[in-house]
Amino acid sequence: MSPTQDQIAQLAAGRVLVVGDVMVDHYVTGRVSRVSDEAPVPIIHVSDERWTPGGAANVAANIAALGGKAVLAGVAGADPAAATLADVLSRLGAIEVHLTAEAGRPTTIKTRYMGGQHQIVRVDREQPAPISKASEDKLIASIEKLAPGCGVIMISDYAKGTLTNRVLAAAIAAGSKAGVPVVVDPKRADLSAYRGASLITPNRKELQLAAQTPCGSDPECAAAAAVAIKATGAAILLTRSEQGMSLFREGSAPLHLSAKAREVFDVSGAGDTVAAAAALGLASGQKLEVAMQIANIAAGIVVAKRGTAAASPAELLAEIGAGSGRGIGGAPGALPLSEVKRLRQGWEREGLSIGFTNGCFDILHAGHISLLRQAASACDRLIVALNTDESVRGLKGAGRPVQSEGVRAAVMAAVKGVDAVVLFGEATPEALIRDLQPDVLVKGADYAEDQIVGADIVRARGGRIVRVSLMDGQSTTKIIDKSRDGG
């Protein structure tokens, strides 16, 4: 069961008011080479750091990334971290920001120190006390003013003090008055505080704590959800990690969606993605079941990324295209250039480096896999450009390609480390490189750097050229010749 392309396109019509605890996620990345002489701790040689929206701000960022419009209301400090958050949000676009500044209250910062792909330690700087009455009054006034123009009110509760009893009650009342659903991503152990909400999106640990009952098997989850439904009157959308998610509603049979098997890099912010996608689905007029499907796919996409991340419509389309076997952009697994450009822009906003490599990749072999793995390790996101069938014939002769562009694209899209596949029919990928402006251009070491098409374009923007080692004896031509000889 998957949403349709039209239903994903419909997300652009949604407008969500996000109310809650705003934060800044700070990532410090480096290389760990040894343990300190001063204490048994690793030494990180810092190579990069980036700032991304966290908490309710990340929910708003997810809504914007999915193509919707977010209106963010919350409280931040009058400090440099708040200025950093405002700058990051302004670059994301499609987010209308209404933050109340409270002097003397620090903006919450979560700093994650990363040794390569692994988180070594997290440092939190925050003051989780309730906001002042003056801040409550300003925030409530903003909620009441903004709610009528939105299709859903999304309450993002991180228990950092913004959602006091007054603010929470006002937000739920504003939804009722405006006649729009209220979605809650909860942190309170007593879920009755959210009575009046339409949908609550706890994870398994949160539901178990609230219901004071085990939450592992399907029957246990159903029993725990029944307790929550009785306390709140809301539907429960339960996230269950590798088991996917389950929807429980009074008077209806449970609906379970399995998670797509994939390598999990980081679960940071995955709950925000679920809440954002479900809220945007409802705000755009989708049925709850469809909003749940979209949320399930979006969550699967972000856990395969490093750090706090978001999913895009192009990535959703790629997922449903691969799952249904239908072509997108002319071939299964391939995306139109316009969608790849949108992906690239989103990755850049997240502070990620974009790599690019190209080739015919006809009959994928061990040499290709080695090249792709080296390419993926040189960047955060890898785009692979495939020659079309007509282009391959021009390069390799009338008997090629052995596999059609559709098959080659589907196989390439399934390779670990490949984040997007695009087709090109020109003799060289120069125009594509100019359009996509990658940070890293990857080619085999059999090419000198001055022979690599597009190297000048990448160098001009401060990017890198990476020449990767090749495996001896591996080529599609040799495989074809050997098969013809009966070897």
One Martini backbone bead per residue (centre of mass of N, CA, C, O) as a GRO file, in nm:
protein
  487
    1MET     BB    1   0.089   0.041   0.028
    2SER     BB    2   0.070   0.345  -0.163
    3PRO     BB    3   0.112   0.638  -0.264
    4THR     BB    4   0.059   0.867  -0.496
    5GLN     BB    5   0.172   1.110  -0.696
    6ASP     BB    6  -0.068   1.301  -0.642
    7GLN     BB    7  -0.051   1.291  -0.330
    8ILE     BB    8   0.232   1.414  -0.315
    9ALA     BB    9   0.166   1.677  -0.471
   10GLN     BB   10  -0.057   1.773  -0.259
   11LEU     BB   11   0.133   1.877  -0.028
   12ALA     BB   12   0.163   2.176  -0.138
   13ALA     BB   13  -0.129   2.262  -0.003
   14GLY     BB   14  -0.005   2.266   0.275
   15ARG     BB   15  -0.070   2.417   0.611
   16VAL     BB   16   0.137   2.450   0.911
   17LEU     BB   17   0.113   2.482   1.258
   18VAL     BB   18   0.399   2.517   1.464
   19VAL     BB   19   0.421   2.411   1.810
   20GLY     BB   20   0.716   2.468   2.025
   21ASP     BB   21   1.032   2.336   2.072
   22VAL     BB   22   1.312   2.505   2.000
   23MET     BB   23   1.617   2.424   1.815
   24VAL     BB   24   1.970   2.333   1.794
   25ASP     BB   25   2.167   2.153   1.567
   26HIS     BB   26   2.504   2.035   1.634
   27TYR     BB   27   2.778   1.944   1.413
   28VAL     BB   28   3.081   1.761   1.488
   29THR     BB   29   3.333   1.669   1.256
   30GLY     BB   30   3.573   1.388   1.247
   31ARG     BB   31   3.885   1.241   1.331
   32VAL     BB   32   3.988   0.930   1.471
   33SER     BB   33   4.325   0.824   1.593
   34ARG     BB   34   4.313   0.861   1.917
   35VAL     BB   35   4.392   0.853   2.253
   36SER     BB   36   4.413   1.021   2.523
   37ASP     BB   37   4.650   1.101   2.776
   38GLU     BB   38   4.443   1.233   2.994
   39ALA     BB   39   4.212   1.033   2.884
   40PRO     BB   40   3.968   0.777   2.797
   41VAL     BB   41   3.955   0.952   2.508
   42PRO     BB   42   3.881   1.069   2.214
   43ILE     BB   43   4.028   1.230   1.938
   44ILE     BB   44   3.913   1.513   1.752
   45HIS     BB   45   3.957   1.605   1.414
   46VAL     BB   46   3.832   1.874   1.286
   47SER     BB   47   3.641   1.926   0.960
   48ASP     BB   48   3.334   1.986   1.061
   49GLU     BB   49   3.041   2.214   1.078
   50ARG     BB   50   2.683   2.219   1.169
   51TRP     BB   51   2.353   2.374   1.131
   52THR     BB   52   2.027   2.277   1.257
   53PRO     BB   53   1.717   2.216   1.300
   54GLY     BB   54   1.521   2.169   1.603
   55GLY     BB   55   1.253   2.021   1.681
   56ALA     BB   56   1.011   2.224   1.579
   57ALA     BB   57   1.200   2.327   1.353
   58ASN     BB   58   1.225   2.046   1.216
   59VAL     BB   59   0.932   2.013   1.145
   60ALA     BB   60   0.922   2.259   0.959
   61ALA     BB   61   1.149   2.158   0.769
   62ASN     BB   62   0.997   1.903   0.676
   63ILE     BB   63   0.757   2.042   0.549
   64ALA     BB   64   0.919   2.203   0.341
   65ALA     BB   65   1.065   1.956   0.206
   66LEU     BB   66   0.769   1.827   0.123
   67GLY     BB   67   0.625   2.115   0.001
   68GLY     BB   68   0.523   2.278   0.224
   69LYS     BB   69   0.380   2.493   0.476
   70ALA     BB   70   0.529   2.676   0.748
   71VAL     BB   71   0.434   2.772   1.087
   72LEU     BB   72   0.635   2.915   1.343
   73ALA     BB   73   0.587   2.869   1.704
   74GLY     BB   74   0.784   3.022   1.973
   75VAL     BB   75   1.073   3.000   2.199
   76ALA     BB   76   1.361   3.203   2.247
   77GLY     BB   77   1.647   3.337   2.277
   78ALA     BB   78   1.869   3.627   2.327
   79ASP     BB   79   2.088   3.485   2.107
   80PRO     BB   80   2.309   3.344   1.886
   81ALA     BB   81   2.140   3.084   1.841
   82ALA     BB   82   1.888   3.230   1.735
   83ALA     BB   83   2.030   3.356   1.490
   84THR     BB   84   2.112   3.089   1.363
   85LEU     BB   85   1.827   2.976   1.330
   86ALA     BB   86   1.716   3.203   1.153
   87ASP     BB   87   1.916   3.160   0.922
   88VAL     BB   88   1.850   2.865   0.856
   89LEU     BB   89   1.544   2.907   0.801
   90SER     BB   90   1.572   3.120   0.569
   91ARG     BB   91   1.717   2.905   0.370
   92LEU     BB   92   1.473   2.702   0.336
   93GLY     BB   93   1.203   2.799   0.317
   94ALA     BB   94   0.856   2.790   0.367
   95ILE     BB   95   0.901   2.963   0.647
   96GLU     BB   96   0.712   3.098   0.908
   97VAL     BB   97   0.836   3.315   1.163
   98HIS     BB   98   0.733   3.304   1.533
   99LEU     BB   99   0.947   3.431   1.769
  100THR     BB  100   0.995   3.448   2.108
  101ALA     BB  101   1.186   3.654   2.311
  102GLU     BB  102   1.385   3.548   2.603
  103ALA     BB  103   1.540   3.680   2.844
  104GLY     BB  104   1.775   3.453   2.994
  105ARG     BB  105   1.706   3.233   2.770
  106PRO     BB  106   1.830   2.968   2.629
  107THR     BB  107   1.894   2.822   2.348
  108THR     BB  108   1.867   2.517   2.241
  109ILE     BB  109   2.156   2.291   2.235
  110LYS     BB  110   2.273   2.018   2.022
  111THR     BB  111   2.581   1.851   2.049
  112ARG     BB  112   2.746   1.649   1.801
  113TYR     BB  113   3.004   1.418   1.812
  114MET     BB  114   3.186   1.304   1.521
  115GLY     BB  115   3.332   0.989   1.420
  116GLY     BB  116   3.245   1.014   1.139
  117GLN     BB  117   2.949   0.813   1.167
  118HIS     BB  118   2.995   0.842   1.482
  119GLN     BB  119   2.868   0.892   1.790
  120ILE     BB  120   3.029   1.001   2.088
  121VAL     BB  121   2.883   1.280   2.181
  122ARG     BB  122   2.646   1.473   2.382
  123VAL     BB  123   2.567   1.829   2.409
  124ASP     BB  124   2.364   2.014   2.638
  125ARG     BB  125   2.200   2.342   2.603
  126GLU     BB  126   1.979   2.435   2.872
  127GLN     BB  127   1.632   2.551   2.993
  128PRO     BB  128   1.355   2.351   3.105
  129ALA     BB  129   1.185   2.575   3.193
  130PRO     BB  130   0.932   2.759   3.212
  131ILE     BB  131   0.797   3.001   3.071
  132SER     BB  132   0.693   3.300   3.084
  133LYS     BB  133   0.407   3.481   3.097
  134ALA     BB  134   0.480   3.677   2.872
  135SER     BB  135   0.542   3.452   2.665
  136GLU     BB  136   0.273   3.316   2.675
  137ASP     BB  137   0.102   3.552   2.573
  138LYS     BB  138   0.246   3.582   2.297
  139LEU     BB  139   0.207   3.293   2.195
  140ILE     BB  140  -0.101   3.277   2.211
  141ALA     BB  141  -0.154   3.513   2.019
  142SER     BB  142  -0.021   3.380   1.774
  143ILE     BB  143  -0.195   3.127   1.756
  144GLU     BB  144  -0.474   3.273   1.725
  145LYS     BB  145  -0.386   3.422   1.458
  146LEU     BB  146  -0.271   3.167   1.277
  147ALA     BB  147  -0.474   2.924   1.269
  148PRO     BB  148  -0.693   3.005   1.041
  149GLY     BB  149  -0.451   2.967   0.801
  150CYS     BB  150  -0.461   2.655   0.876
  151GLY     BB  151  -0.493   2.289   0.845
  152VAL     BB  152  -0.287   2.252   1.096
  153ILE     BB  153  -0.190   2.161   1.429
  154MET     BB  154   0.147   2.133   1.550
  155ILE     BB  155   0.266   1.960   1.839
  156SER     BB  156   0.600   2.006   1.977
  157ASP     BB  157   0.706   1.801   2.243
  158TYR     BB  158   1.020   1.839   2.455
  159ALA     BB  159   1.020   1.938   2.753
  160LYS     BB  160   1.140   2.271   2.758
  161GLY     BB  161   0.876   2.486   2.844
  162THR     BB  162   0.674   2.596   2.624
  163LEU     BB  163   0.444   2.372   2.698
  164THR     BB  164   0.233   2.473   2.878
  165ASN     BB  165  -0.078   2.448   2.991
  166ARG     BB  166  -0.173   2.708   2.851
  167VAL     BB  167  -0.057   2.662   2.567
  168LEU     BB  168  -0.180   2.387   2.511
  169ALA     BB  169  -0.477   2.469   2.544
  170ALA     BB  170  -0.472   2.696   2.327
  171ALA     BB  171  -0.396   2.520   2.082
  172ILE     BB  172  -0.639   2.326   2.095
  173ALA     BB  173  -0.857   2.548   2.087
  174ALA     BB  174  -0.773   2.669   1.812
  175GLY     BB  175  -0.841   2.419   1.648
  176SER     BB  176  -1.140   2.406   1.721
  177LYS     BB  177  -1.218   2.692   1.620
  178ALA     BB  178  -1.096   2.638   1.318
  179GLY     BB  179  -1.150   2.331   1.231
  180VAL     BB  180  -0.875   2.171   1.299
  181PRO     BB  181  -0.637   1.962   1.331
  182VAL     BB  182  -0.453   1.800   1.605
  183VAL     BB  183  -0.108   1.739   1.637
  184VAL     BB  184   0.097   1.513   1.849
  185ASP     BB  185   0.426   1.523   1.988
  186PRO     BB  186   0.514   1.354   2.267
  187LYS     BB  187   0.636   1.376   2.637
  188ARG     BB  188   0.422   1.316   2.821
  189ALA     BB  189   0.305   1.082   3.044
  190ASP     BB  190   0.035   1.250   3.043
  191LEU     BB  191  -0.196   1.234   2.785
  192SER     BB  192  -0.442   1.407   2.893
  193ALA     BB  193  -0.319   1.689   2.810
  194TYR     BB  194  -0.421   1.615   2.491
  195ARG     BB  195  -0.702   1.671   2.503
  196GLY     BB  196  -0.848   1.729   2.170
  197ALA     BB  197  -0.691   1.582   1.991
  198SER     BB  198  -0.656   1.390   1.688
  199LEU     BB  199  -0.332   1.324   1.695
  200ILE     BB  200  -0.088   1.083   1.816
  201THR     BB  201   0.297   1.036   1.804
  202PRO     BB  202   0.427   0.788   1.944
  203ASN     BB  203   0.644   0.591   2.075
  204ARG     BB  204   0.694   0.309   2.241
  205LYS     BB  205   0.809   0.433   2.503
  206GLU     BB  206   0.590   0.653   2.544
  207LEU     BB  207   0.343   0.461   2.557
  208GLN     BB  208   0.437   0.282   2.788
  209LEU     BB  209   0.459   0.509   3.000
  210ALA     BB  210   0.162   0.612   2.980
  211ALA     BB  211   0.015   0.314   3.015
  212GLN     BB  212   0.165   0.107   3.195
  213THR     BB  213   0.250  -0.094   2.948
  214PRO     BB  214   0.331  -0.302   2.731
  215CYS     BB  215   0.510  -0.245   2.383
  216GLY     BB  216   0.549  -0.490   2.145
  217SER     BB  217   0.325  -0.635   2.049
  218ASP     BB  218   0.034  -0.601   1.896
  219PRO     BB  219  -0.150  -0.644   2.147
  220GLU     BB  220   0.007  -0.452   2.334
  221CYS     BB  221  -0.028  -0.198   2.162
  222ALA     BB  222  -0.337  -0.198   2.162
  223ALA     BB  223  -0.369  -0.172   2.471
  224ALA     BB  224  -0.210   0.094   2.503
  225ALA     BB  225  -0.380   0.261   2.302
  226ALA     BB  226  -0.650   0.239   2.456
  227VAL     BB  227  -0.558   0.409   2.692
  228ALA     BB  228  -0.492   0.667   2.523
  229ILE     BB  229  -0.771   0.708   2.398
  230LYS     BB  230  -0.924   0.742   2.666
  231ALA     BB  231  -0.749   0.997   2.761
  232THR     BB  232  -0.788   1.176   2.466
  233GLY     BB  233  -0.962   1.092   2.189
  234ALA     BB  234  -0.733   0.995   2.009
  235ALA     BB  235  -0.540   0.904   1.772
  236ILE     BB  236  -0.282   0.644   1.718
  237LEU     BB  237   0.058   0.692   1.606
  238LEU     BB  238   0.281   0.428   1.603
  239THR     BB  239   0.620   0.396   1.650
  240ARG     BB  240   0.835   0.078   1.567
  241SER     BB  241   1.070   0.102   1.405
  242GLU     BB  242   1.139  -0.192   1.240
  243GLN     BB  243   0.802  -0.231   1.249
  244GLY     BB  244   0.709   0.056   1.202
  245MET     BB  245   0.353   0.124   1.198
  246SER     BB  246   0.055   0.223   1.398
  247LEU     BB  247  -0.306   0.244   1.382
  248PHE     BB  248  -0.533   0.384   1.631
  249ARG     BB  249  -0.898   0.349   1.660
  250GLU     BB  250  -1.199   0.404   1.751
  251GLY     BB  251  -1.380   0.141   1.598
  252SER     BB  252  -1.108   0.028   1.468
  253ALA     BB  253  -0.888  -0.135   1.304
  254PRO     BB  254  -0.580  -0.193   1.288
  255LEU     BB  255  -0.292  -0.031   1.129
  256HIS     BB  256  -0.019  -0.181   0.950
  257LEU     BB  257   0.324  -0.081   0.882
  258SER     BB  258   0.600  -0.157   0.730
  259ALA     BB  259   0.936  -0.151   0.715
  260LYS     BB  260   1.193  -0.077   0.525
  261ALA     BB  261   1.469  -0.232   0.447
  262ARG     BB  262   1.759  -0.075   0.603
  263GLU     BB  263   2.014   0.125   0.663
  264VAL     BB  264   2.098   0.271   0.973
  265PHE     BB  265   2.241   0.581   1.063
  266ASP     BB  266   1.996   0.782   1.183
  267VAL     BB  267   1.733   0.882   1.427
  268SER     BB  268   1.747   1.174   1.410
  269GLY     BB  269   1.427   1.314   1.374
  270ALA     BB  270   1.215   1.091   1.290
  271GLY     BB  271   0.970   1.190   1.456
  272ASP     BB  272   0.944   1.459   1.306
  273THR     BB  273   0.878   1.336   1.030
  274VAL     BB  274   0.619   1.194   1.103
  275ALA     BB  275   0.464   1.440   1.208
  276ALA     BB  276   0.493   1.616   0.954
  277ALA     BB  277   0.369   1.423   0.741
  278ALA     BB  278   0.097   1.382   0.877
  279ALA     BB  279   0.015   1.680   0.895
  280LEU     BB  280   0.042   1.748   0.591
  281GLY     BB  281  -0.155   1.543   0.485
  282LEU     BB  282  -0.402   1.666   0.631
  283ALA     BB  283  -0.367   1.965   0.525
  284SER     BB  284  -0.402   1.849   0.211
  285GLY     BB  285  -0.662   1.633   0.236
  286GLN     BB  286  -0.591   1.370   0.353
  287LYS     BB  287  -0.611   1.078   0.462
  288LEU     BB  288  -0.489   0.915   0.730
  289GLU     BB  289  -0.378   0.667   0.577
  290VAL     BB  290  -0.205   0.835   0.378
  291ALA     BB  291  -0.040   0.994   0.583
  292MET     BB  292   0.091   0.739   0.698
  293GLN     BB  293   0.235   0.642   0.445
  294ILE     BB  294   0.412   0.893   0.410
  295ALA     BB  295   0.548   0.878   0.690
  296ASN     BB  296   0.682   0.598   0.650
  297ILE     BB  297   0.860   0.673   0.409
  298ALA     BB  298   1.005   0.921   0.528
  299ALA     BB  299   1.138   0.775   0.767
  300GLY     BB  300   1.307   0.576   0.595
  301ILE     BB  301   1.481   0.797   0.464
  302VAL     BB  302   1.612   0.946   0.720
  303VAL     BB  303   1.757   0.694   0.859
  304ALA     BB  304   1.965   0.684   0.598
  305LYS     BB  305   2.075   0.934   0.730
  306ARG     BB  306   2.278   1.187   0.845
  307GLY     BB  307   2.136   1.315   1.082
  308THR     BB  308   1.941   1.573   1.066
  309ALA     BB  309   1.657   1.525   0.852
  310ALA     BB  310   1.495   1.507   0.524
  311ALA     BB  311   1.229   1.482   0.300
  312SER     BB  312   1.132   1.453  -0.040
  313PRO     BB  313   0.938   1.426  -0.312
  314ALA     BB  314   1.153   1.278  -0.483
  315GLU     BB  315   1.201   1.050  -0.275
  316LEU     BB  316   0.914   0.948  -0.266
  317LEU     BB  317   0.896   0.880  -0.568
  318ALA     BB  318   1.128   0.678  -0.570
  319GLU     BB  319   0.998   0.477  -0.373
  320ILE     BB  320   0.729   0.419  -0.531
  321GLY     BB  321   0.868   0.336  -0.794
  322ALA     BB  322   1.031   0.091  -0.688
  323GLY     BB  323   0.781  -0.060  -0.560
  324SER     BB  324   0.597  -0.071  -0.842
  325GLY     BB  325   0.775  -0.058  -1.124
  326ARG     BB  326   0.749   0.226  -1.214
  327GLY     BB  327   0.814   0.488  -1.402
  328ILE     BB  328   1.055   0.759  -1.356
  329GLY     BB  329   1.170   0.960  -1.592
  330GLY     BB  330   1.174   0.684  -1.799
  331ALA     BB  331   1.286   0.513  -1.539
  332PRO     BB  332   1.357   0.293  -1.320
  333GLY     BB  333   1.524   0.494  -1.072
  334ALA     BB  334   1.482   0.745  -1.236
  335LEU     BB  335   1.517   1.098  -1.255
  336PRO     BB  336   1.449   1.393  -1.312
  337LEU     BB  337   1.633   1.671  -1.323
  338SER     BB  338   1.446   1.849  -1.150
  339GLU     BB  339   1.451   1.653  -0.901
  340VAL     BB  340   1.758   1.646  -0.857
  341LYS     BB  341   1.783   1.950  -0.803
  342ARG     BB  342   1.608   1.947  -0.550
  343LEU     BB  343   1.780   1.756  -0.391
  344ARG     BB  344   2.043   1.918  -0.400
  345GLN     BB  345   1.930   2.168  -0.251
  346GLY     BB  346   1.854   2.019   0.011
  347TRP     BB  347   2.138   1.916   0.081
  348GLU     BB  348   2.271   2.193   0.100
  349ARG     BB  349   2.092   2.297   0.336
  350GLU     BB  350   2.214   2.053   0.522
  351GLY     BB  351   2.538   2.052   0.461
  352LEU     BB  352   2.594   1.870   0.214
  353SER     BB  353   2.780   1.672   0.007
  354ILE     BB  354   2.812   1.651  -0.356
  355GLY     BB  355   2.824   1.384  -0.576
  356PHE     BB  356   2.976   1.276  -0.903
  357THR     BB  357   2.894   1.030  -1.153
  358ASN     BB  358   2.970   0.836  -1.459
  359GLY     BB  359   2.804   0.609  -1.702
  360CYS     BB  360   2.693   0.310  -1.835
  361PHE     BB  361   2.666   0.049  -1.665
  362ASP     BB  362   2.706  -0.230  -1.823
  363ILE     BB  363   2.700  -0.465  -1.640
  364LEU     BB  364   2.734  -0.502  -1.330
  365HIS     BB  365   3.041  -0.493  -1.145
  366ALA     BB  366   3.301  -0.498  -0.927
  367GLY     BB  367   3.426  -0.235  -1.036
  368HIS     BB  368   3.178  -0.059  -1.000
  369ILE     BB  369   3.140  -0.099  -0.696
  370SER     BB  370   3.410   0.020  -0.614
  371LEU     BB  371   3.363   0.301  -0.730
  372LEU     BB  372   3.101   0.367  -0.572
  373ARG     BB  373   3.220   0.341  -0.288
  374GLN     BB  374   3.434   0.562  -0.320
  375ALA     BB  375   3.238   0.787  -0.394
  376ALA     BB  376   3.057   0.777  -0.135
  377SER     BB  377   3.306   0.836   0.065
  378ALA     BB  378   3.352   1.144  -0.069
  379CYS     BB  379   3.048   1.187   0.031
  380ASP     BB  380   2.708   1.233   0.124
  381ARG     BB  381   2.600   1.255  -0.182
  382LEU     BB  382   2.507   1.047  -0.470
  383ILE     BB  383   2.532   1.101  -0.819
  384VAL     BB  384   2.414   0.914  -1.105
  385ALA     BB  385   2.506   0.907  -1.446
  386LEU     BB  386   2.333   0.779  -1.729
  387ASN     BB  387   2.347   0.649  -2.020
  388THR     BB  388   2.176   0.617  -2.275
  389ASP     BB  389   2.122   0.401  -2.520
  390GLU     BB  390   2.206   0.590  -2.752
  391SER     BB  391   2.474   0.677  -2.621
  392VAL     BB  392   2.604   0.397  -2.601
  393ARG     BB  393   2.605   0.332  -2.904
  394GLY     BB  394   2.795   0.571  -2.974
  395LEU     BB  395   3.036   0.451  -2.791
  396LYS     BB  396   3.012   0.105  -2.837
  397GLY     BB  397   2.787   0.029  -3.038
  398ALA     BB  398   2.532  -0.170  -3.171
  399GLY     BB  399   2.547  -0.401  -2.923
  400ARG     BB  400   2.478  -0.156  -2.744
  401PRO     BB  401   2.334  -0.231  -2.484
  402VAL     BB  402   2.252  -0.505  -2.298
  403GLN     BB  403   2.108  -0.303  -2.110
  404SER     BB  404   1.872  -0.110  -2.035
  405GLU     BB  405   1.810   0.190  -1.890
  406GLY     BB  406   1.596   0.084  -1.695
  407VAL     BB  407   1.766  -0.143  -1.569
  408ARG     BB  408   2.018   0.021  -1.491
  409ALA     BB  409   1.867   0.219  -1.303
  410ALA     BB  410   1.748   0.013  -1.105
  411VAL     BB  411   2.017  -0.106  -1.013
  412MET     BB  412   2.158   0.158  -0.924
  413ALA     BB  413   1.939   0.246  -0.709
  414ALA     BB  414   2.018  -0.026  -0.528
  415VAL     BB  415   2.284   0.090  -0.452
  416LYS     BB  416   2.491   0.143  -0.216
  417GLY     BB  417   2.527   0.508  -0.198
  418VAL     BB  418   2.295   0.574  -0.390
  419ASP     BB  419   2.076   0.870  -0.421
  420ALA     BB  420   2.085   0.925  -0.746
  421VAL     BB  421   1.928   0.899  -1.076
  422VAL     BB  422   2.039   0.997  -1.409
  423LEU     BB  423   1.982   1.085  -1.740
  424PHE     BB  424   2.191   1.095  -2.049
  425GLY     BB  425   2.242   1.185  -2.415
  426GLU     BB  426   2.505   1.295  -2.429
  427ALA     BB  427   2.841   1.265  -2.484
  428THR     BB  428   2.848   1.440  -2.223
  429PRO     BB  429   2.813   1.567  -1.871
  430GLU     BB  430   2.851   1.879  -1.870
  431ALA     BB  431   2.561   1.995  -1.845
  432LEU     BB  432   2.493   1.843  -1.584
  433ILE     BB  433   2.718   1.963  -1.409
  434ARG     BB  434   2.623   2.255  -1.443
  435ASP     BB  435   2.342   2.208  -1.312
  436LEU     BB  436   2.442   2.054  -1.030
  437GLN     BB  437   2.700   2.140  -0.886
  438PRO     BB  438   2.922   1.975  -0.762
  439ASP     BB  439   3.166   1.907  -0.506
  440VAL     BB  440   3.216   1.611  -0.633
  441LEU     BB  441   3.433   1.453  -0.873
  442VAL     BB  442   3.411   1.122  -1.013
  443LYS     BB  443   3.686   0.913  -1.127
  444GLY     BB  444   3.894   0.728  -1.279
  445ALA     BB  445   4.247   0.677  -1.278
  446ASP     BB  446   4.261   0.661  -1.605
  447TYR     BB  447   4.221   0.963  -1.557
  448ALA     BB  448   4.314   1.261  -1.603
  449GLU     BB  449   4.222   1.557  -1.479
  450ASP     BB  450   4.231   1.709  -1.771
  451GLN     BB  451   4.014   1.473  -1.886
  452ILE     BB  452   3.780   1.563  -1.704
  453VAL     BB  453   3.465   1.622  -1.728
  454GLY     BB  454   3.399   1.920  -1.534
  455ALA     BB  455   3.643   2.006  -1.359
  456ASP     BB  456   3.631   2.317  -1.400
  457ILE     BB  457   3.353   2.358  -1.266
  458VAL     BB  458   3.421   2.247  -0.982
  459ARG     BB  459   3.674   2.420  -0.920
  460ALA     BB  460   3.531   2.704  -0.946
  461ARG     BB  461   3.355   2.621  -0.665
  462GLY     BB  462   3.567   2.451  -0.473
  463GLY     BB  463   3.600   2.171  -0.562
  464ARG     BB  464   3.649   1.816  -0.614
  465ILE     BB  465   3.881   1.575  -0.742
  466VAL     BB  466   3.823   1.217  -0.780
  467ARG     BB  467   4.052   0.945  -0.812
  468VAL     BB  468   3.985   0.614  -0.857
  469SER     BB  469   4.038   0.297  -0.816
  470LEU     BB  470   4.094   0.004  -1.008
  471MET     BB  471   4.003  -0.306  -1.124
  472ASP     BB  472   4.147  -0.565  -1.244
  473GLY     BB  473   3.977  -0.721  -1.517
  474GLN     BB  474   3.726  -0.511  -1.521
  475SER     BB  475   3.468  -0.559  -1.774
  476THR     BB  476   3.214  -0.566  -1.993
  477THR     BB  477   3.360  -0.664  -2.247
  478LYS     BB  478   3.484  -0.920  -2.117
  479ILE     BB  479   3.218  -1.051  -2.039
  480ILE     BB  480   3.106  -1.074  -2.326
  481ASP     BB  481   3.337  -1.234  -2.453
  482LYS     BB  482   3.321  -1.476  -2.259
  483SER     BB  483   3.027  -1.559  -2.325
  484ARG     BB  484   3.079  -1.610  -2.633
  485ASP     BB  485   3.308  -1.835  -2.569
  486GLY     BB  486   3.195  -2.011  -2.314
  487GLY     BB  487   3.357  -1.930  -2.028
   0.00000   0.00000   0.00000
